[in-house]
Amino acid sequence: MNDNGFLTVKDLSEIFGISVQAVYDWINDKRLKTYQISSRKRIRPEDLLQYLKDRGNSDYTMKEFKHDIEFYLMEKALGEAKTPEEVKALQEKDPKMFGDVMMNSKSHLPGSIVGFGNYKSPYGSIQDQIKVLEESKEAEKYINEAETPEEKAKRFAEVKNYKEGKCDKPWGKQ
């Protein structure tokens, strides 16, 4: 994670599905603690959670917020990982969250691999959506068949490279 564990305004916007302006409104009401790093505002996850708790959210809701923040940060870190070693380090740092993100349990396509099925337009055809879901299940199976954490990290990197169009489909090759 960049910025030494701090969240950006854009990060909060994405985590909560709200506008950047709404996040700035939270900041401007002086209840959300921020830090100035260079010319930008940054927020510690702990301060964000305190702000949300102070707003009267239940313990259950706070657990969900905490999970959403951790999920987002792991997903972002995996998206920025460039080598199997970096992926393995993230897996070792938080195996459960790594597994949650790998299976993208918060996706609108259950069980899909990170990045598969994230359409910008809601008008994708049913056939396209089915193809993406089938591919993500094949990718998930390919990753889960790995016998060691090292092999699992390597396979994850291969699937990520395939998704980005950098190589051929890694599963099913002889």
PyMOL commands that place a pseudoatom at each C-alpha (Angstrom):
pseudoatom trace, name=CA, resn=MET, resi=1, chain=A, elem=C, hetatm=0, pos=[0.000, 0.000, 0.000]
pseudoatom trace, name=CA, resn=ASN, resi=2, chain=A, elem=C, hetatm=0, pos=[1.329, 3.407, -0.899]
pseudoatom trace, name=CA, resn=ASP, resi=3, chain=A, elem=C, hetatm=0, pos=[1.547, 6.483, 1.328]
pseudoatom trace, name=CA, resn=ASN, resi=4, chain=A, elem=C, hetatm=0, pos=[2.611, 4.528, 4.433]
pseudoatom trace, name=CA, resn=GLY, resi=5, chain=A, elem=C, hetatm=0, pos=[-0.812, 3.103, 5.221]
pseudoatom trace, name=CA, resn=PHE, resi=6, chain=A, elem=C, hetatm=0, pos=[-2.857, 6.183, 4.416]
pseudoatom trace, name=CA, resn=LEU, resi=7, chain=A, elem=C, hetatm=0, pos=[-6.002, 6.266, 2.302]
pseudoatom trace, name=CA, resn=THR, resi=8, chain=A, elem=C, hetatm=0, pos=[-6.621, 8.893, -0.361]
pseudoatom trace, name=CA, resn=VAL, resi=9, chain=A, elem=C, hetatm=0, pos=[-9.832, 10.825, -0.905]
pseudoatom trace, name=CA, resn=LYS, resi=10, chain=A, elem=C, hetatm=0, pos=[-10.296, 8.778, -4.085]
pseudoatom trace, name=CA, resn=ASP, resi=11, chain=A, elem=C, hetatm=0, pos=[-9.851, 5.553, -2.080]
pseudoatom trace, name=CA, resn=LEU, resi=12, chain=A, elem=C, hetatm=0, pos=[-12.678, 6.537, 0.279]
pseudoatom trace, name=CA, resn=SER, resi=13, chain=A, elem=C, hetatm=0, pos=[-14.843, 7.464, -2.691]
pseudoatom trace, name=CA, resn=GLU, resi=14, chain=A, elem=C, hetatm=0, pos=[-14.309, 4.004, -4.181]
pseudoatom trace, name=CA, resn=ILE, resi=15, chain=A, elem=C, hetatm=0, pos=[-14.699, 2.094, -0.910]
pseudoatom trace, name=CA, resn=PHE, resi=16, chain=A, elem=C, hetatm=0, pos=[-18.050, 3.661, -0.088]
pseudoatom trace, name=CA, resn=GLY, resi=17, chain=A, elem=C, hetatm=0, pos=[-19.310, 4.254, -3.613]
pseudoatom trace, name=CA, resn=ILE, resi=18, chain=A, elem=C, hetatm=0, pos=[-19.714, 7.977, -3.041]
pseudoatom trace, name=CA, resn=SER, resi=19, chain=A, elem=C, hetatm=0, pos=[-18.465, 11.042, -4.861]
pseudoatom trace, name=CA, resn=VAL, resi=20, chain=A, elem=C, hetatm=0, pos=[-15.099, 12.621, -4.159]
pseudoatom trace, name=CA, resn=GLN, resi=21, chain=A, elem=C, hetatm=0, pos=[-17.014, 15.768, -3.188]
pseudoatom trace, name=CA, resn=ALA, resi=22, chain=A, elem=C, hetatm=0, pos=[-18.917, 13.811, -0.524]
pseudoatom trace, name=CA, resn=VAL, resi=23, chain=A, elem=C, hetatm=0, pos=[-15.586, 12.722, 0.964]
pseudoatom trace, name=CA, resn=TYR, resi=24, chain=A, elem=C, hetatm=0, pos=[-14.403, 16.345, 0.968]
pseudoatom trace, name=CA, resn=ASP, resi=25, chain=A, elem=C, hetatm=0, pos=[-17.658, 17.240, 2.763]
pseudoatom trace, name=CA, resn=TRP, resi=26, chain=A, elem=C, hetatm=0, pos=[-16.724, 14.697, 5.466]
pseudoatom trace, name=CA, resn=ILE, resi=27, chain=A, elem=C, hetatm=0, pos=[-13.306, 16.323, 5.716]
pseudoatom trace, name=CA, resn=ASN, resi=28, chain=A, elem=C, hetatm=0, pos=[-14.644, 19.878, 5.719]
pseudoatom trace, name=CA, resn=ASP, resi=29, chain=A, elem=C, hetatm=0, pos=[-17.047, 19.210, 8.602]
pseudoatom trace, name=CA, resn=LYS, resi=30, chain=A, elem=C, hetatm=0, pos=[-13.846, 18.724, 10.690]
pseudoatom trace, name=CA, resn=ARG, resi=31, chain=A, elem=C, hetatm=0, pos=[-14.892, 15.352, 12.120]
pseudoatom trace, name=CA, resn=LEU, resi=32, chain=A, elem=C, hetatm=0, pos=[-12.717, 13.224, 9.844]
pseudoatom trace, name=CA, resn=LYS, resi=33, chain=A, elem=C, hetatm=0, pos=[-9.069, 13.633, 10.747]
pseudoatom trace, name=CA, resn=THR, resi=34, chain=A, elem=C, hetatm=0, pos=[-6.759, 14.097, 7.776]
pseudoatom trace, name=CA, resn=TYR, resi=35, chain=A, elem=C, hetatm=0, pos=[-3.051, 14.506, 7.227]
pseudoatom trace, name=CA, resn=GLN, resi=36, chain=A, elem=C, hetatm=0, pos=[-1.410, 16.714, 4.644]
pseudoatom trace, name=CA, resn=ILE, resi=37, chain=A, elem=C, hetatm=0, pos=[1.149, 14.740, 2.623]
pseudoatom trace, name=CA, resn=SER, resi=38, chain=A, elem=C, hetatm=0, pos=[2.666, 16.870, -0.116]
pseudoatom trace, name=CA, resn=SER, resi=39, chain=A, elem=C, hetatm=0, pos=[-0.281, 18.764, -1.503]
pseudoatom trace, name=CA, resn=ARG, resi=40, chain=A, elem=C, hetatm=0, pos=[-2.839, 16.033, -0.824]
pseudoatom trace, name=CA, resn=LYS, resi=41, chain=A, elem=C, hetatm=0, pos=[-5.089, 14.996, 2.022]
pseudoatom trace, name=CA, resn=ARG, resi=42, chain=A, elem=C, hetatm=0, pos=[-4.606, 11.506, 3.434]
pseudoatom trace, name=CA, resn=ILE, resi=43, chain=A, elem=C, hetatm=0, pos=[-6.647, 9.557, 5.976]
pseudoatom trace, name=CA, resn=ARG, resi=44, chain=A, elem=C, hetatm=0, pos=[-5.505, 6.763, 8.289]
pseudoatom trace, name=CA, resn=PRO, resi=45, chain=A, elem=C, hetatm=0, pos=[-7.887, 3.768, 8.230]
pseudoatom trace, name=CA, resn=GLU, resi=46, chain=A, elem=C, hetatm=0, pos=[-8.115, 3.986, 12.057]
pseudoatom trace, name=CA, resn=ASP, resi=47, chain=A, elem=C, hetatm=0, pos=[-9.272, 7.616, 11.863]
pseudoatom trace, name=CA, resn=LEU, resi=48, chain=A, elem=C, hetatm=0, pos=[-11.854, 6.729, 9.219]
pseudoatom trace, name=CA, resn=LEU, resi=49, chain=A, elem=C, hetatm=0, pos=[-13.213, 3.932, 11.419]
pseudoatom trace, name=CA, resn=GLN, resi=50, chain=A, elem=C, hetatm=0, pos=[-13.385, 6.285, 14.411]
pseudoatom trace, name=CA, resn=TYR, resi=51, chain=A, elem=C, hetatm=0, pos=[-15.282, 8.842, 12.310]
pseudoatom trace, name=CA, resn=LEU, resi=52, chain=A, elem=C, hetatm=0, pos=[-17.762, 6.163, 11.221]
pseudoatom trace, name=CA, resn=LYS, resi=53, chain=A, elem=C, hetatm=0, pos=[-18.176, 4.945, 14.807]
pseudoatom trace, name=CA, resn=ASP, resi=54, chain=A, elem=C, hetatm=0, pos=[-18.759, 8.505, 16.028]
pseudoatom trace, name=CA, resn=ARG, resi=55, chain=A, elem=C, hetatm=0, pos=[-21.558, 8.766, 13.464]
pseudoatom trace, name=CA, resn=GLY, resi=56, chain=A, elem=C, hetatm=0, pos=[-23.474, 6.109, 15.453]
pseudoatom trace, name=CA, resn=ASN, resi=57, chain=A, elem=C, hetatm=0, pos=[-22.844, 2.974, 13.403]
pseudoatom trace, name=CA, resn=SER, resi=58, chain=A, elem=C, hetatm=0, pos=[-23.472, -0.369, 15.122]
pseudoatom trace, name=CA, resn=ASP, resi=59, chain=A, elem=C, hetatm=0, pos=[-20.694, -2.807, 16.033]
pseudoatom trace, name=CA, resn=TYR, resi=60, chain=A, elem=C, hetatm=0, pos=[-21.826, -5.097, 13.227]
pseudoatom trace, name=CA, resn=THR, resi=61, chain=A, elem=C, hetatm=0, pos=[-21.708, -2.256, 10.702]
pseudoatom trace, name=CA, resn=MET, resi=62, chain=A, elem=C, hetatm=0, pos=[-18.270, -1.256, 11.973]
pseudoatom trace, name=CA, resn=LYS, resi=63, chain=A, elem=C, hetatm=0, pos=[-17.018, -4.816, 11.362]
pseudoatom trace, name=CA, resn=GLU, resi=64, chain=A, elem=C, hetatm=0, pos=[-18.355, -4.578, 7.808]
pseudoatom trace, name=CA, resn=PHE, resi=65, chain=A, elem=C, hetatm=0, pos=[-16.686, -1.187, 7.270]
pseudoatom trace, name=CA, resn=LYS, resi=66, chain=A, elem=C, hetatm=0, pos=[-13.377, -2.554, 8.585]
pseudoatom trace, name=CA, resn=HIS, resi=67, chain=A, elem=C, hetatm=0, pos=[-13.624, -5.550, 6.263]
pseudoatom trace, name=CA, resn=ASP, resi=68, chain=A, elem=C, hetatm=0, pos=[-14.501, -3.322, 3.280]
pseudoatom trace, name=CA, resn=ILE, resi=69, chain=A, elem=C, hetatm=0, pos=[-11.480, -1.110, 3.931]
pseudoatom trace, name=CA, resn=GLU, resi=70, chain=A, elem=C, hetatm=0, pos=[-9.109, -4.062, 4.336]
pseudoatom trace, name=CA, resn=PHE, resi=71, chain=A, elem=C, hetatm=0, pos=[-10.589, -5.754, 1.257]
pseudoatom trace, name=CA, resn=TYR, resi=72, chain=A, elem=C, hetatm=0, pos=[-10.113, -2.591, -0.795]
pseudoatom trace, name=CA, resn=LEU, resi=73, chain=A, elem=C, hetatm=0, pos=[-6.522, -2.160, 0.349]
pseudoatom trace, name=CA, resn=MET, resi=74, chain=A, elem=C, hetatm=0, pos=[-5.642, -5.811, -0.410]
pseudoatom trace, name=CA, resn=GLU, resi=75, chain=A, elem=C, hetatm=0, pos=[-7.331, -5.624, -3.807]
pseudoatom trace, name=CA, resn=LYS, resi=76, chain=A, elem=C, hetatm=0, pos=[-5.440, -2.400, -4.576]
pseudoatom trace, name=CA, resn=ALA, resi=77, chain=A, elem=C, hetatm=0, pos=[-2.124, -3.913, -3.447]
pseudoatom trace, name=CA, resn=LEU, resi=78, chain=A, elem=C, hetatm=0, pos=[-2.718, -7.029, -5.578]
pseudoatom trace, name=CA, resn=GLY, resi=79, chain=A, elem=C, hetatm=0, pos=[-3.521, -4.798, -8.536]
pseudoatom trace, name=CA, resn=GLU, resi=80, chain=A, elem=C, hetatm=0, pos=[-0.195, -3.033, -8.054]
pseudoatom trace, name=CA, resn=ALA, resi=81, chain=A, elem=C, hetatm=0, pos=[1.815, -6.260, -7.527]
pseudoatom trace, name=CA, resn=LYS, resi=82, chain=A, elem=C, hetatm=0, pos=[4.178, -6.896, -10.410]
pseudoatom trace, name=CA, resn=THR, resi=83, chain=A, elem=C, hetatm=0, pos=[5.884, -10.172, -9.485]
pseudoatom trace, name=CA, resn=PRO, resi=84, chain=A, elem=C, hetatm=0, pos=[4.915, -13.521, -7.962]
pseudoatom trace, name=CA, resn=GLU, resi=85, chain=A, elem=C, hetatm=0, pos=[7.113, -12.615, -4.979]
pseudoatom trace, name=CA, resn=GLU, resi=86, chain=A, elem=C, hetatm=0, pos=[5.052, -9.483, -4.296]
pseudoatom trace, name=CA, resn=VAL, resi=87, chain=A, elem=C, hetatm=0, pos=[1.837, -11.526, -4.533]
pseudoatom trace, name=CA, resn=LYS, resi=88, chain=A, elem=C, hetatm=0, pos=[3.272, -14.157, -2.164]
pseudoatom trace, name=CA, resn=ALA, resi=89, chain=A, elem=C, hetatm=0, pos=[4.237, -11.443, 0.351]
pseudoatom trace, name=CA, resn=LEU, resi=90, chain=A, elem=C, hetatm=0, pos=[0.652, -10.152, 0.331]
pseudoatom trace, name=CA, resn=GLN, resi=91, chain=A, elem=C, hetatm=0, pos=[-0.654, -13.694, 0.785]
pseudoatom trace, name=CA, resn=GLU, resi=92, chain=A, elem=C, hetatm=0, pos=[1.624, -14.232, 3.771]
pseudoatom trace, name=CA, resn=LYS, resi=93, chain=A, elem=C, hetatm=0, pos=[0.743, -10.857, 5.301]
pseudoatom trace, name=CA, resn=ASP, resi=94, chain=A, elem=C, hetatm=0, pos=[-2.996, -11.626, 5.500]
pseudoatom trace, name=CA, resn=PRO, resi=95, chain=A, elem=C, hetatm=0, pos=[-3.935, -15.082, 4.166]
pseudoatom trace, name=CA, resn=LYS, resi=96, chain=A, elem=C, hetatm=0, pos=[-7.664, -14.748, 4.881]
pseudoatom trace, name=CA, resn=MET, resi=97, chain=A, elem=C, hetatm=0, pos=[-8.085, -11.363, 3.210]
pseudoatom trace, name=CA, resn=PHE, resi=98, chain=A, elem=C, hetatm=0, pos=[-5.879, -12.547, 0.345]
pseudoatom trace, name=CA, resn=GLY, resi=99, chain=A, elem=C, hetatm=0, pos=[-8.263, -15.481, -0.124]
pseudoatom trace, name=CA, resn=ASP, resi=100, chain=A, elem=C, hetatm=0, pos=[-11.328, -13.217, 0.050]
pseudoatom trace, name=CA, resn=VAL, resi=101, chain=A, elem=C, hetatm=0, pos=[-9.915, -10.925, -2.620]
pseudoatom trace, name=CA, resn=MET, resi=102, chain=A, elem=C, hetatm=0, pos=[-8.720, -13.816, -4.790]
pseudoatom trace, name=CA, resn=MET, resi=103, chain=A, elem=C, hetatm=0, pos=[-12.263, -15.120, -4.886]
pseudoatom trace, name=CA, resn=ASN, resi=104, chain=A, elem=C, hetatm=0, pos=[-13.583, -11.545, -5.108]
pseudoatom trace, name=CA, resn=SER, resi=105, chain=A, elem=C, hetatm=0, pos=[-16.395, -12.351, -2.686]
pseudoatom trace, name=CA, resn=LYS, resi=106, chain=A, elem=C, hetatm=0, pos=[-17.774, -8.808, -2.987]
pseudoatom trace, name=CA, resn=SER, resi=107, chain=A, elem=C, hetatm=0, pos=[-18.107, -8.991, -6.783]
pseudoatom trace, name=CA, resn=HIS, resi=108, chain=A, elem=C, hetatm=0, pos=[-21.457, -9.030, -8.519]
pseudoatom trace, name=CA, resn=LEU, resi=109, chain=A, elem=C, hetatm=0, pos=[-20.216, -12.293, -10.058]
pseudoatom trace, name=CA, resn=PRO, resi=110, chain=A, elem=C, hetatm=0, pos=[-19.815, -14.703, -7.119]
pseudoatom trace, name=CA, resn=GLY, resi=111, chain=A, elem=C, hetatm=0, pos=[-16.529, -16.568, -7.065]
pseudoatom trace, name=CA, resn=SER, resi=112, chain=A, elem=C, hetatm=0, pos=[-14.879, -14.536, -9.782]
pseudoatom trace, name=CA, resn=ILE, resi=113, chain=A, elem=C, hetatm=0, pos=[-11.189, -13.734, -9.783]
pseudoatom trace, name=CA, resn=VAL, resi=114, chain=A, elem=C, hetatm=0, pos=[-10.127, -10.149, -9.115]
pseudoatom trace, name=CA, resn=GLY, resi=115, chain=A, elem=C, hetatm=0, pos=[-10.734, -8.017, -12.163]
pseudoatom trace, name=CA, resn=PHE, resi=116, chain=A, elem=C, hetatm=0, pos=[-12.811, -10.552, -14.101]
pseudoatom trace, name=CA, resn=GLY, resi=117, chain=A, elem=C, hetatm=0, pos=[-16.319, -9.289, -14.728]
pseudoatom trace, name=CA, resn=ASN, resi=118, chain=A, elem=C, hetatm=0, pos=[-15.757, -5.671, -13.676]
pseudoatom trace, name=CA, resn=TYR, resi=119, chain=A, elem=C, hetatm=0, pos=[-17.713, -4.086, -16.514]
pseudoatom trace, name=CA, resn=LYS, resi=120, chain=A, elem=C, hetatm=0, pos=[-17.693, -0.327, -17.015]
pseudoatom trace, name=CA, resn=SER, resi=121, chain=A, elem=C, hetatm=0, pos=[-20.971, -0.565, -18.894]
pseudoatom trace, name=CA, resn=PRO, resi=122, chain=A, elem=C, hetatm=0, pos=[-24.037, -2.433, -17.624]
pseudoatom trace, name=CA, resn=TYR, resi=123, chain=A, elem=C, hetatm=0, pos=[-24.963, -3.316, -21.225]
pseudoatom trace, name=CA, resn=GLY, resi=124, chain=A, elem=C, hetatm=0, pos=[-22.644, -6.289, -21.709]
pseudoatom trace, name=CA, resn=SER, resi=125, chain=A, elem=C, hetatm=0, pos=[-24.503, -9.185, -23.310]
pseudoatom trace, name=CA, resn=ILE, resi=126, chain=A, elem=C, hetatm=0, pos=[-25.559, -12.203, -21.299]
pseudoatom trace, name=CA, resn=GLN, resi=127, chain=A, elem=C, hetatm=0, pos=[-23.221, -14.328, -23.449]
pseudoatom trace, name=CA, resn=ASP, resi=128, chain=A, elem=C, hetatm=0, pos=[-20.281, -12.040, -22.568]
pseudoatom trace, name=CA, resn=GLN, resi=129, chain=A, elem=C, hetatm=0, pos=[-21.150, -12.222, -18.871]
pseudoatom trace, name=CA, resn=ILE, resi=130, chain=A, elem=C, hetatm=0, pos=[-21.411, -16.022, -19.012]
pseudoatom trace, name=CA, resn=LYS, resi=131, chain=A, elem=C, hetatm=0, pos=[-18.046, -16.248, -20.817]
pseudoatom trace, name=CA, resn=VAL, resi=132, chain=A, elem=C, hetatm=0, pos=[-16.397, -14.062, -18.161]
pseudoatom trace, name=CA, resn=LEU, resi=133, chain=A, elem=C, hetatm=0, pos=[-17.955, -16.134, -15.360]
pseudoatom trace, name=CA, resn=GLU, resi=134, chain=A, elem=C, hetatm=0, pos=[-16.824, -19.413, -16.971]
pseudoatom trace, name=CA, resn=GLU, resi=135, chain=A, elem=C, hetatm=0, pos=[-13.310, -18.024, -17.482]
pseudoatom trace, name=CA, resn=SER, resi=136, chain=A, elem=C, hetatm=0, pos=[-13.135, -16.815, -13.894]
pseudoatom trace, name=CA, resn=LYS, resi=137, chain=A, elem=C, hetatm=0, pos=[-14.180, -20.265, -12.641]
pseudoatom trace, name=CA, resn=GLU, resi=138, chain=A, elem=C, hetatm=0, pos=[-11.490, -21.878, -14.808]
pseudoatom trace, name=CA, resn=ALA, resi=139, chain=A, elem=C, hetatm=0, pos=[-8.924, -19.390, -13.484]
pseudoatom trace, name=CA, resn=GLU, resi=140, chain=A, elem=C, hetatm=0, pos=[-10.034, -20.029, -9.894]
pseudoatom trace, name=CA, resn=LYS, resi=141, chain=A, elem=C, hetatm=0, pos=[-9.685, -23.793, -10.412]
pseudoatom trace, name=CA, resn=TYR, resi=142, chain=A, elem=C, hetatm=0, pos=[-6.242, -23.336, -12.006]
pseudoatom trace, name=CA, resn=ILE, resi=143, chain=A, elem=C, hetatm=0, pos=[-5.038, -21.283, -9.034]
pseudoatom trace, name=CA, resn=ASN, resi=144, chain=A, elem=C, hetatm=0, pos=[-6.566, -23.584, -6.402]
pseudoatom trace, name=CA, resn=GLU, resi=145, chain=A, elem=C, hetatm=0, pos=[-4.971, -26.697, -7.940]
pseudoatom trace, name=CA, resn=ALA, resi=146, chain=A, elem=C, hetatm=0, pos=[-1.535, -25.367, -7.013]
pseudoatom trace, name=CA, resn=GLU, resi=147, chain=A, elem=C, hetatm=0, pos=[0.137, -27.550, -4.411]
pseudoatom trace, name=CA, resn=THR, resi=148, chain=A, elem=C, hetatm=0, pos=[2.306, -24.913, -2.705]
pseudoatom trace, name=CA, resn=PRO, resi=149, chain=A, elem=C, hetatm=0, pos=[1.869, -21.249, -1.768]
pseudoatom trace, name=CA, resn=GLU, resi=150, chain=A, elem=C, hetatm=0, pos=[4.683, -20.418, -4.193]
pseudoatom trace, name=CA, resn=GLU, resi=151, chain=A, elem=C, hetatm=0, pos=[2.908, -22.161, -7.066]
pseudoatom trace, name=CA, resn=LYS, resi=152, chain=A, elem=C, hetatm=0, pos=[-0.381, -20.491, -6.093]
pseudoatom trace, name=CA, resn=ALA, resi=153, chain=A, elem=C, hetatm=0, pos=[1.275, -17.051, -6.198]
pseudoatom trace, name=CA, resn=LYS, resi=154, chain=A, elem=C, hetatm=0, pos=[2.880, -17.879, -9.559]
pseudoatom trace, name=CA, resn=ARG, resi=155, chain=A, elem=C, hetatm=0, pos=[-0.458, -18.995, -10.993]
pseudoatom trace, name=CA, resn=PHE, resi=156, chain=A, elem=C, hetatm=0, pos=[-2.198, -15.882, -9.675]
pseudoatom trace, name=CA, resn=ALA, resi=157, chain=A, elem=C, hetatm=0, pos=[0.415, -13.719, -11.450]
pseudoatom trace, name=CA, resn=GLU, resi=158, chain=A, elem=C, hetatm=0, pos=[-0.133, -15.734, -14.664]
pseudoatom trace, name=CA, resn=VAL, resi=159, chain=A, elem=C, hetatm=0, pos=[-3.909, -15.211, -14.465]
pseudoatom trace, name=CA, resn=LYS, resi=160, chain=A, elem=C, hetatm=0, pos=[-3.397, -11.504, -13.808]
pseudoatom trace, name=CA, resn=ASN, resi=161, chain=A, elem=C, hetatm=0, pos=[-1.072, -11.233, -16.829]
pseudoatom trace, name=CA, resn=TYR, resi=162, chain=A, elem=C, hetatm=0, pos=[-3.628, -13.088, -18.970]
pseudoatom trace, name=CA, resn=LYS, resi=163, chain=A, elem=C, hetatm=0, pos=[-6.384, -10.719, -17.833]
pseudoatom trace, name=CA, resn=GLU, resi=164, chain=A, elem=C, hetatm=0, pos=[-4.184, -7.766, -18.804]
pseudoatom trace, name=CA, resn=GLY, resi=165, chain=A, elem=C, hetatm=0, pos=[-3.587, -9.301, -22.249]
pseudoatom trace, name=CA, resn=LYS, resi=166, chain=A, elem=C, hetatm=0, pos=[0.113, -9.951, -21.659]
pseudoatom trace, name=CA, resn=CYS, resi=167, chain=A, elem=C, hetatm=0, pos=[0.049, -13.696, -22.316]
pseudoatom trace, name=CA, resn=ASP, resi=168, chain=A, elem=C, hetatm=0, pos=[-2.071, -16.601, -23.500]
pseudoatom trace, name=CA, resn=LYS, resi=169, chain=A, elem=C, hetatm=0, pos=[-4.508, -18.378, -21.221]
pseudoatom trace, name=CA, resn=PRO, resi=170, chain=A, elem=C, hetatm=0, pos=[-2.316, -20.195, -18.653]
pseudoatom trace, name=CA, resn=TRP, resi=171, chain=A, elem=C, hetatm=0, pos=[-4.734, -22.979, -17.771]
pseudoatom trace, name=CA, resn=GLY, resi=172, chain=A, elem=C, hetatm=0, pos=[-5.446, -25.924, -20.052]
pseudoatom trace, name=CA, resn=LYS, resi=173, chain=A, elem=C, hetatm=0, pos=[-2.050, -25.780, -21.774]
pseudoatom trace, name=CA, resn=GLN, resi=174, chain=A, elem=C, hetatm=0, pos=[-0.059, -28.971, -22.124]
for i in range(1, 174): cmd.bond("trace and resi %d" % i, "trace and resi %d" % (i + 1))
show_as sticks, trace
zoom trace
